[in-house]
């Protein structure tokens, strides 16, 4: 065991020292055409996220007519709107094991099939109980899609464009929200009995198209290696990497993580079967290494703060927010929600081009700072309106502007980076289950917030609710600043050496200060180099 640990140490140290230089060589200014294949794969996989987005967008408007048609209370409205997030927990919890069992690609197909059944059940619902059954089935499909789309995209993407490609799920969530808002406005002209059923039932159509399209995608190269199918993995990597050299480097990294000797180059090899979940939860929760514990805290934390900072309250309950702001016409309210969806989608497209240029940390911290300012402004304007007996045009305009700026800031950083970051930081063996833990926290927080927002603003006022979200976002900014290291440009396997040192920020600043004072003999100005080596040596010496 000691000799084996020594060999691992030597291999790991060499690996870390050589990797950055190699990756710089493999990141040419003009990428080869084969990157279009990775782009197409990421887009197809990420389109499953449109299912969640559509449900969020369409339910925000459909609930206006469901409440009138089925004559349900505000508490029933809260439960109906928010319960899908809790139901999706079951899907996301099962998706990790399912994707390790049948593969990432067929898990995406399964997600589409389940959502198809749920959309049909909601469209044909005759009463509240029937509608809740449809929400349950659709929620399972949403949970599957939420977990597997970012994981597959991260595993198929080259390091140079992984942030861009892994942000696609959030892009399509926003596209789905916009489609849901447009569907609300389009079908609102139908009769009360038929309109909301058309809004919900038509969501079955894209799920079928997506499930069929996904069959044209290749399987994840990392899943193929875990099954011992090196030949198939090599073919996929050759088509999704920036160069043949990078494909070879990525394959070597995955083989090392899977415990396959580097000299083993057969097309099919025997691999210890760990992909079905054996021992994974023990490594993740019961006896995690410092690096895995750090990854888990970051993944669960970023998902918690994404939802607890109020995004579902703004998006799902935007009609109520606009009504509280003084807009009374249903048509004007629905048009205002379309504007929210348009702004949200526009800025998520901007974010996709910034992730691999600016980096995760700067974009995330700037995004959350803007969210804090927007939430505080929204809370202030709604408080002014709430305490006034006459219409105040400037306060109404300020509230609308604050909502639009909030979703813009959210979409440019917090929205996409949550999924990018949590899908790229875990080691190979723990990636699916680790990502599912993050999604589970995301859905629990979303469900609790969605199912309590009406009661919350009735208790502390609508303005007070958004001041509360501003306070939570402030805590989120501090958490991100102190806990999340930069992952831009790192391969998925290099992530293991970025985590495990909870003093990484202090050490990084000290390194940069020493570099300015004394210079750096090897010419490396990356302040995280000392931080990277620490977590590697710690577990090995123990």
Secondary structure, DSSP 8 states (H G I E B T S, - for coil): -HHHHHHHHHHHHHHHHHHHHHHHHT--SS--TTHHHHHHHHHHHHGGGHHHHHHHHHHHHHHHHHHHHHT--HHHHHHHHHHHHHHHHHHHHHHHHHHHHH-HHHHHHHHHHHHHHHHHHHHT--SHHHHHHHHHHHHHHHHHHHHHHHHHHHHHS-GGGHHHHHTHHHHHHHHHHHHHHHHHHHHTTS-HHHHHHHHHHTHHHHHHHHHHHHTTS---HHHHHHTT-HHHHHHHHHHHSSSHHHHHHHHHHHHHHHT--TT---SS------TT-TTHHIIIIIS--HHHHHHHHHHHHHHHHHHHTTHHHHHHTHHHHHHHTT---HHHHHHHHHHHHHHHHHHHHHHHHHHHHH-HHHHHHHHHHHHHHHHHHHHHHHHHHHT-SS--HHHHHHHHHHHHHHHHHIIIIIHHHHHHHHHHSS-GGGHHHHHHHHHHHHHHHHHHHHTTHHHHHHHH-HHHHHHHHHHHHHHHHHHHHHH----TT--TTGGGGTSS-TTHHHHHHHHHHHHHHH--TT----TTHHHHHHHHHHHHH-
